[in-house]
Amino acid sequence: MAEQSPARRSRRRRARRRRAVAVAVGVVVIGGGSAVGIAATSGNGTTRRVATVSLGSVTQTVESSGTITSSLKLTPAFSSSGTVKSVNVKTGDTVSKGETLATLDTTALQADVDSANSTLASAKQKLEADKTGQTSVGSALGSSNTAASSNIVSSISDSTAQIVDAFAAAAPPSSSSSISALIKQVEAAQNAVIAAQQNVDAAQAAIDEAQKTVDADVTQNVKLRDAQKTACATTPSDTSGSSSSSSSEPPPVSDECSSAMAAYEASADTLASDMATLDAKISTQDGYLKDLDSAITSLDKLIDQLQKAAASSGSGGSGGSGGTPPNSGTSAPGRPSQGGSAPSGSAPSGSGSRPSGSAPSGSGSAPSGSGQSGTGQTGTGQTSTPASASQLAADQASIDAAQAQLTLSEQNLAAATLKSPAAGTVAAVGLSAGSSSSGQTITIVGTGIAGVDISVSLSQLDQVKVGQPVTVAADGISTKLHGTVTSIGMLSSTSGSRTTFPITVQLGAGTPKVFDGSGADAVITTGSASNVVTVPNSAIQSTAGGQHSVTVVKGGKTTTVRVTLGVAGSDTSQVKSGLQAGQQVVLADMSQPLPNSTNSTGTGTGTFRLPGVGGGGTFPGFGGEQTGR
């Protein structure tokens, strides 16, 4: 072969160099994916990837999975346990609002109402008997003064007012008016005791409800506390880029830990508020109890005054042998026999038997008493002690308890008929005739446009707003569905260290038939921007203080430039200030390790995290100062 000239050899060497460079660049472009960057090698052999800042569109989204739900889904059930008498519907039936679905056997429920009514009537009768017994002690002062007063006693009713009027005519004018005034004071004091006891009982019911709320808060608070401990038990692994500052700065906190802490703190605030409400209700009842104690004391004093006044008037009255016990032979607060007074030694008409003991001198025979025992006086001529003010309060408490039980029994009886709360289709029937209703329901689903129930993490919640558009991929449906965010739940759920909030999506008109309970993936569009400066996310470096920067390449040299970000997409983000279209920026360093179980962020401290993405969205290996590389 002939020897080649020097010029020809030089041309071949230049061609080989061009082919080598072209091959190297081609490999990098193919490896880089969508050709957003090219590799450049500096004089010292360092390889970096760069991308050109350009104008474009960015869409920010939040993704979640959930289930398809009917436009309406209700599970009506009997509010009380009982035996199912009949079931009027079956699966697939269309029902209207208020239509009867099932009924219970009311035999036992009606018996409960009858028993509660009887208990309430007895409690009321006891209260009236004790009230009348307290005032009748001073109303019988004239029974030993004249035989005429005995005739009056035998013909009056149980009413305290009638007793006062009857004996006012037979007793001395001064004593009669004094006792009449005392009786009115006693009656007013009785009403005060009863009203105070009613306030105490009502306050107790309010306390019971507040205590149930606090108990539920405590359960939720313990659950969230344990979730926080689990989420915050470990911190992100330290890296070589941050080891120098570990002694002076606290360790980083994961998004999961932050979310769990926020949920626990919110729960603690709710618990504190509800406990304050409970304390306020207890304080209110304490005030009512003081009022009750004061009313009882006042009533007891008035009863004592009335007894003394009655005893004084009885001993100074006219007629009789003197020293005759007041109300001898009567039985208060019951009504005396209508047979009138009988001659001495004979039983009064209609009594059937002679009362035990002999009648006092000059008073004739004692009328047969038909009143209740234990209060007032008996037909033996013995005087029993009237009921105390405390007993009156206890009587009212019994009435309040009996009334509450009657209300509950009546509600249970009324609820023996289960009706549909809305129009829809019967999806499931869990009741059957002859079985117990406990824990069983009938499911009613709506016939309108369906929706999707999803949940988002606490770190993403602030991005989601009512009215935002949603794209849905539902199982069994080949086309994409479209909807809108219609509600954002206020109550969180915690699973392990993850705290989420419920989101409801309403599908749009024209949505094909979907099945309740089927799976769906939803993408919520939370922001968008068009014809704006964009940069790849892997070029963005972020600091703990929330600042962002990129490394700009110009003339073979690199400088760090601070930028202000806008809408953050999955691949690119909007840059509001700091960059212009056409500039070149450095992408993530390919020499740095990818995230793994022991290195979640690669080396360096400044990794970009997509807004609101907990535990993800970081790009490794582009943190720290890159100037001069």
ZIPEPE-V257407 format. One line per field, one symbol per residue. phi: phi as a letter, one per 30 degrees, with the letter a starting at -180 (. if undefined). psi: psi as a letter, one per 40 degrees, with the letter a starting at -180 (. if undefined). A space follows every 10 residues. Layout:
# ZIPEPE-V257407
phi->???
psi->???
This chain:
# ZIPEPE-V257407
phi->.ddddedddd dddddddddd dddddddddd ddjdidbbcb cddcjdcbcb bcdbdacbbc bbcacabdbd dabbbdbddb dacddabcbb ejdcbcdidd cabcdceddd dddddddddd dddddddddd ddddcddccc dcdcdbdddd ddedccdddd dddddddddc deedddddde dddddddddd dddddddddd dddddddedd ddddeddddd dddddddded dcdbceddbd dcddcddccd ddcddddddd dddddddddd dddddddddd dddddedddd ddeddddddd dddddddddd dddddcdcii ciidddieic bccdcddddi dceejbdddi diadddicdd diciddddcc dddjbiccdc icccdddddd dddddddddd ddddddeddd ddddddcccd dadlcdcabc cbdicdddic bbcccdcddd bbcbbbdedc edddbdjddb cbccdicdcd cbabdcabdc cdbbbicccb bdbcccdddi dddbcejdda ccbcdcaaab hbdbbdddcc cbcddicbab cccaiiccbc bdbcccdccd cbbdcdajbb ejdcbddedd dddddbdcbd bidjcccdce eicdiaicbd ibdidceid
psi->hihiiddddd dddddddddd dddddddddd debefeiihh hideehhihi ihhiiaihhh ihiiiaihii dhhigiihei iahhdiheii heihiihehh diiihedddd dddddddddd dddddddddd dddddedeee dededidddd dddeeiaehd ddddddeddd iidddddddd dddddddddd dddddddddd dddddddddd dddddddddd dddddddddd dediiihiid eeddeddeii iihidddddd dddddddddd dddddddddd dddddddddd dddddddddd dddddddddd dddddeiiia eiehiifhei hieihiieea iiiheiiihe ddihiiiiii heeaihihhe iiieiaiiee eihihiiidd dddddddddd dddddddddd ddddeehhih eiiahhdihe iiheiiehei ihhhiieahi ahhiiiidde dedhiheiih hhhihehdih iiaihdihie hiihhbehhi iihhhhiiie hihihheiii hhhhheiiii fihiiideeh hiideeiiii hhhhfeiiih hhihibhhad diihhdidii hdihihaihe eiiiiadege eaiiegihhh hehheaeihi eeiihehe.
